[in-house]
């Protein structure tokens, strides 16, 4: 029916990692789904798991990472406690570049980051009113700070900060990989070398006038070129 859900023999199943699970008591004509969220007239589901206490009548999917009903907000790792339901909103599509559920959200009191693994993180100190996701589910900003993977980017200069590609960014003085500063990197000559069409889970490569980098680690040039050739086999 949609991605991980499927029909067989007049029943609804969810295709899990190791086995296919039957959604007991669910008829195909009484079931709708989107990605790994689903519901019937009597129950709501995250994959093959029945969401206890969820209200089918008010249940709605917000994006890949979040759903809600009249009583709670749900993620792929459970409910978010103490959410203000009337002001809750998602800030991106909830799916990262490898297809996993991930993304930012907020209500009128606090900002949330869900990386698809473990409890949702509350971003302490974030300015809620001006907070926005930059759309890739990794980076975000408010009027005072830059955030990467749910954490404040250390010492980042907001006016000069720019997002490059493949999780790299820089400001007037520093270069970053996700939420970590790359010590010793030359800001002006820093160049991202990972091809745009590289596989989502491939290591990221960059260089400056003196050094070569794999993700945020400095490596020797021969090894770096070997890694780059693996991403560009035709060259």
N, C-alpha and C positions, 0 to 999 in steps of 0.2 A: 504493500500500500504506500509506503514512503520510507525509503532508506532501510532502517533496521526492522521495521514491522512487515509482516507478510501474511498472506492467507494460504491455508491448506486444509482441504477437507471440511470446509465450512466453519473453520475456527481461525482465531487470530493468534499469531505467534510473534515473539520478539527474538531476533537473532542475536544472541549474546556472544561473548568471546569464546566460550568453550562448548556451549550447547544452545539449542533452541528452546525457549520457554513458552509454554501455552498460557495465554491469558484466560484463566478459568472463568466461565460464566459470561464471556463477552461474545456477542454475535457480530459478524462482520457488518451488517447493516446498521448496527448501533454503535459503531466505532469510528472515530476520526483521529488523525495523528499528524504530527509535523516533526520530522527528524526523529528524535527519541522520546518526545512527549506524546502522550495519547490520552484519550478519554472515551468513556461510554456514558450512557445516561445515569449509571450508578457508581462509577469509579473513575479515578484519574491514575495515570501511570507515568513513571519515568522508566523507559525501557520496559522490562518485564516486572518491575517492582510496583506494586499498588501503593499509592500515596495515601497513607492512613489519615483520615479526617479531612481530606481535600473535598471541596464541593464542586461537583461536575457542572452545575448550572452556571457558576460564576468563574470557573477555571478558564484561563486564557494563557496562551504562550506569548511571551514578550520578545524573546529572541532565542538563539541556540542555548544560552546559558541560564536564562531566567524564565519563570512562569509564576503566576499568582492566581489566587481566588479571593473571596471576600474576607478571608481570615488570615492569610499568610502569603509570604513570598517564598518560592521554592527555587533551588538551584540543583545542579546535577550532583551535589554532595550534601543535600539536605536543606532544611528550612533556615532562613535568616531570622534570628531572634530580634525582637524589639524594633521591627521596621514600622515606619509610619506609612501605612498602606495608601492613604489618600494622596500622598505626594511622591510616592515611589516611581522612579522612571529609569529605564535603561539608557545608556549613553552611546552604545555602538551596537553592532549586529551580534555580539556575543560569540564569535567564532574566530579563532586565531588562524594564522597562515598555514598551520598543519591540519586544520579541520577540527581541532579540539574546542570544547566549550570554554570560553574565557571572556571577561569583559568588565567594564565599569558600570556602576549604577549609583543612584543617590536618592535620598529623600530630603526633606527640608532641614534635617538635623545632621546628617553624616553621609560620607561617601564610602562606597563599597567596591572591592575588587575581588573577582572570582577567577581563579586560574584553573578550575576544573579538578583540582586535587586538594582535598581537605576543606576546612571551614572557610567561609568567606571572610576576607580581611577587611576590617574597618580602617580607613586611612585617617589616622589621627592628625589633627592640625590642618586638614584640607579646608579650604574656603569653599563652602558648599555652593553659594550663590553664583560664583564665577567658574566653578569646576566644569571642565568638559573633556571628553575623550578625543584624541586625535584620530580616531576611527580605525586604527589597526589592532585595537584591544590591548596593546602593550603600553603606549604612551598617552599621557594626559597632562593637563595643566590647569592652574587657576591664576589669579591675578598676581600671585607672589612666587609660585614654585612650579617646577617641572616634575612630573612623576613618571617612573618607568617600572613596569611590572609590579605596580602597587606600592612602590616605595619612592620616597623623595629623592631626586637626583642631587647628590651632594655638591654643594658650592656652585651649582649651575647659575649662570648669569642670564636671567630671563630675557632681557632685551636683545642679546646677541645669540641666544641659543637657536640652533637649527637642527632639524631631524634630517639625517642623510638617508641611508637605506640599510636594510639587513641589521637592524637594532643598533646601528651606530648613530651618534649625534655629536655635536660640538658647540661650544660657545667661544667667546673671544680668547679664552686662555686654555681651555681643556678639551679633551676628547673622551667620549664615553661609549661604553658598550652595555646596553640595557641600563641598569642602575649602578654601574661601576665605572669609576674613572680609570682610563688607561694611563698609568703613570709613565711619564717620559715621552709620550706621543707628541709629535710636532703638529700643531693645529693647522697651520697654513698649508702644509704639503700633504696632509692626511687624505687618502683616497680609498674609497670602498671598491674592492675588485671582484667581489662575488657577482657572477652573472645574474641578470634579472630573472632568468628562467631556471636557476638552480633549484634542486629539490628542496622542499620546505625544511627538512631536517638536516640539510647539509651544513657543515661547518662554514662559518663566515670568514672571509679573508679581506684584509686591508693592508695598506702600507703607507709609510711616509718617506721622507727623503733619506732616512737612515735605517729604518727598521721595518720588519715584516711581522704581520699579526694574523693569528688564527683565533677567531673570537676576540677575547681580550688579552690573550697571551702572546708575548713576543717569541718568535721562532726563527730558526736559521733560514736564510734565503733558499738554499737547495730544497729543503723540505717544504717550504712555502710554495715554491714553483711546482713541486710535485703535486701538492694539494690542488693548486690552481689548474693544473693540467687534467686532473681527475674530473674537475667541473667543466673543463673545456677540452674534451678529448680530440676535437678536430683541429686544435691549434698546436 
